[in-house]
Amino acid sequence: MRADVVIIGGGIIGLACAYELVRRDVDVIVAERNARVGREASWASLGLLRQRVTSDDAYGRIAQYSADAYPDLAASVHEDSGIDPEYRRRGGLEVAVTDEKLASLGRFATFHGSRGLAVEWLEPRDIRACEPALSEACLGAILYADDAYVRPPRMLRALEAAIVARGGRVVKGFAASRIVRGRGVAVESEGDTLYARAVVIAAGAWSELLGRGSGLFLPVRPVRGQALMYDAPAEMLRRACGVEKTYVAQRDDGVLLVGSTREDVGFDSGTSAEGIADLKRRAAIACPALGEMAPARAWAGLRPAPARRFPYIGEVESNVWVATGHHRYGYMLAPGTARVVADGITADETPIPLDDFHPERDRARVEGDQSGS
Ligand SMILES: Cc1cc2nc3c(=O)[nH]c(=O)nc-3n(C[C@H](O)[C@H](O)[C@H](O)COP(=O)(O)OP(=O)(O)OC[C@H]3O[C@@H](n4cnc5c(N)ncnc54)[C@H](O)[C@@H]3O)c2cc1C
């Protein structure tokens, strides 16, 4: 099979890139090794869109660009697919239950306000008025009016259907093993080869393995995140709330999500008794009523973590693009990533310079770590 662009990996990043390209009438194939797209980190995600990166660098710019692009992306995939990804901008809270966190939240409120985010400081009585299910031990909180979320499984299904509706192809059960560069690009799997003018590596936590097999430096490692789901009473929480690094968020259908752990356990994507117990304890600190309930389900996924903070986005060799390493912010950064990749491939220029997202920027650090220095 042949296409203009082959995208390796059908997670939120690969699908968002594919959708942005088919919207520009580019002939795209998404190659996914699993029998279904979006069953790895992107399926495990809570789907929270918390714009907290306001730095004056390329990361800050792509975060803002993504936040601005979300309403259009959500409306467009909904229209093309008939599936509502449940993009909701209901605002979110960051809550302190310790004095240390209270002090840091105070600094964040000032800093984020000065950077143009819509922030409001809440005293304990305001928090209870806003979100009565949160713990009475809350000492203070920031209300971020523009925080939003999507429902990941729906977003993924909607994107896949929207890509197909616009003429894109999704090939499942295709485990890319090597990328061969010539005049164009050939993506090989054990039994098949896909040919294209350009390729985008969006293979999440497995990107490093694919890069290594193809002579590309792409230092992404897996970081496991576990999460819980509770069948909570309807409208227990209106906004997504971050309480001391634990996030609790309730969907339209009442399901309440709690996440997540951060663990270096290689490619083990299973849940663990310790991880679940830790999340249950943290859930009860955030919302005491959850301490009386048993979670209905637990799951885990492997976040693709880059060597430093910046994800890897851009053309690393002629016609070989990467879009990976989004770690804890893949949903938040998906629309911006997709737009810059699509701009770069179709127009040869991007609205945000991509130099800072190049994996080579991390080579010295990675090689230093490996040599133990
Ligand atoms: C518990 C948890 C909660 C999270 N919550 C949030 C949140 O609230 N907000 C947020 O923004 N982010 C969140 N994240 C992070 C977010 O989920 C990730 O950053 C994002 O899903 C990464 O997307 P991806 O497409 O790069 O990777 P994946 O979703 O892992 O997709 C990669 C795809 O590539 C495929 N693949 C791999 N190798 C090959 C190959 N050789 N050939 C073909 N296909 C291949 C895989 O099968 C997979 O489908 C969370 C993550 C976890 C685990």
The ligand as a MOL file (V3000), in Angstrom:
LIG
                    3D

  0  0  0     0  0            999 V3000
M  V30 BEGIN CTAB
M  V30 COUNTS 53 58 0 0 0
M  V30 BEGIN ATOM
M  V30 1 C -3.2200 7.1270 33.9220 0
M  V30 2 C -2.8830 8.2200 32.9350 0
M  V30 3 C -3.5490 9.4440 33.0110 0
M  V30 4 C -3.2540 10.4570 32.1040 0
M  V30 5 N -3.9640 11.6290 32.1630 0
M  V30 6 C -3.7160 12.6130 31.2690 0
M  V30 7 C -4.4930 13.7940 31.2820 0
M  V30 8 O -5.4010 13.9490 32.1050 0
M  V30 9 N -4.2190 14.7530 30.3380 0
M  V30 10 C -3.2270 14.5910 29.3980 0
M  V30 11 O -3.0120 15.5130 28.5910 0
M  V30 12 N -2.4840 13.4560 29.3560 0
M  V30 13 C -2.7110 12.4770 30.2650 0
M  V30 14 N -1.9800 11.3310 30.2350 0
M  V30 15 C -0.8800 11.2150 29.2630 0
M  V30 16 C -1.4150 10.8370 27.8890 0
M  V30 17 O -2.2850 9.7350 28.0240 0
M  V30 18 C -0.2520 10.4840 26.9530 0
M  V30 19 O 0.6530 11.5690 26.8880 0
M  V30 20 C -0.7500 10.1980 25.5340 0
M  V30 21 O -1.7670 9.2290 25.5530 0
M  V30 22 C 0.3790 9.7340 24.6290 0
M  V30 23 O -0.2090 9.4710 23.3780 0
M  V30 24 P 0.6050 8.7320 22.2420 0
M  V30 25 O -0.2890 8.6880 21.0620 0
M  V30 26 O 1.9450 9.3470 22.1090 0
M  V30 27 O 0.8770 7.2730 22.8450 0
M  V30 28 P -0.0740 5.9070 22.9130 0
M  V30 29 O -1.4350 6.3150 23.2880 0
M  V30 30 O 0.6550 4.9710 23.7610 0
M  V30 31 O -0.1060 5.5050 21.4140 0
M  V30 32 C 0.9930 4.9360 20.7510 0
M  V30 33 C 0.4440 3.9150 19.7700 0
M  V30 34 O 1.5100 3.4380 18.9550 0
M  V30 35 C 1.3170 2.0440 18.7620 0
M  V30 36 N 2.6090 1.4690 18.4080 0
M  V30 37 C 3.7160 1.3310 19.1850 0
M  V30 38 N 4.7170 0.7690 18.4950 0
M  V30 39 C 4.2450 0.5450 17.2500 0
M  V30 40 C 4.8170 -0.0220 16.0740 0
M  V30 41 N 6.0890 -0.4760 16.0450 0
M  V30 42 N 4.0520 -0.1270 14.9360 0
M  V30 43 C 2.7570 0.3120 14.9480 0
M  V30 44 N 2.1660 0.8500 16.0530 0
M  V30 45 C 2.9020 0.9880 17.1790 0
M  V30 46 C 0.7860 1.5650 20.1120 0
M  V30 47 O 0.1490 0.3060 19.9960 0
M  V30 48 C -0.1550 2.7040 20.4660 0
M  V30 49 O -1.4680 2.4790 19.9920 0
M  V30 50 C -2.2530 10.2660 31.1140 0
M  V30 51 C -1.6090 9.0310 31.0200 0
M  V30 52 C -1.9230 8.0110 31.9190 0
M  V30 53 C -1.2310 6.6740 31.7680 0
M  V30 END ATOM
M  V30 BEGIN BOND
M  V30 1 1 1 2
M  V30 2 1 2 3
M  V30 3 2 2 52
M  V30 4 2 3 4
M  V30 5 1 4 5
M  V30 6 1 4 50
M  V30 7 2 5 6
M  V30 8 1 6 7
M  V30 9 1 6 13
M  V30 10 2 7 8
M  V30 11 1 7 9
M  V30 12 1 9 10
M  V30 13 2 10 11
M  V30 14 1 10 12
M  V30 15 2 12 13
M  V30 16 1 13 14
M  V30 17 1 14 15
M  V30 18 1 14 50
M  V30 19 1 15 16
M  V30 20 1 16 17
M  V30 21 1 16 18
M  V30 22 1 18 19
M  V30 23 1 18 20
M  V30 24 1 20 21
M  V30 25 1 20 22
M  V30 26 1 22 23
M  V30 27 1 23 24
M  V30 28 2 24 25
M  V30 29 1 24 26
M  V30 30 1 24 27
M  V30 31 1 27 28
M  V30 32 2 28 29
M  V30 33 1 28 30
M  V30 34 1 28 31
M  V30 35 1 31 32
M  V30 36 1 32 33
M  V30 37 1 33 34
M  V30 38 1 33 48
M  V30 39 1 34 35
M  V30 40 1 35 36
M  V30 41 1 35 46
M  V30 42 1 36 37
M  V30 43 1 36 45
M  V30 44 2 37 38
M  V30 45 1 38 39
M  V30 46 1 39 40
M  V30 47 2 39 45
M  V30 48 1 40 41
M  V30 49 2 40 42
M  V30 50 1 42 43
M  V30 51 2 43 44
M  V30 52 1 44 45
M  V30 53 1 46 47
M  V30 54 1 46 48
M  V30 55 1 48 49
M  V30 56 2 50 51
M  V30 57 1 51 52
M  V30 58 1 52 53
M  V30 END BOND
M  V30 END CTAB
M  END
